[in-house]
């Protein structure tokens, strides 16, 4: 009887330990949901804007050089892409690849088994509100944040479009330095790591 009781107690304690280990492995997530009616409201707004663009072209033919219809067409494509959660998940992955060298910049990781066109489940990345850093303008922290942000923005804007080949950091450590061996032509820019 005592051995059965001990075995039962050991089995229960192992289950409790396993549950605690599983709980430690749990990942906090953020869930973005495209609310019902959002697509219809956007399409209605796009229709009104398209009519306004056609009306302006008809009313003022001298403004044909502004190309309102073409501008609106491009704008509507961008707006429709904003409502696609699968595309947002893909872009988050892409940002993680581009910004992988930065220690101070984190992007949430999309959890692809749970991503659909209308729902995006991603890891929750803790952070602070930007107003916390804006309270003391001109401080060293703000200067460092501005430097990091500028470098990150340049990386996001220029590397994917103009320079698909990225020189290794040992070959091109920073602006003003000439690479040891010539690489493919393109814009060469390499961010520097800045401490906060």
Order of alpha helices (4+ residues) and beta strands (2+ residues): alpha-beta-alpha-alpha-alpha-beta-alpha-alpha
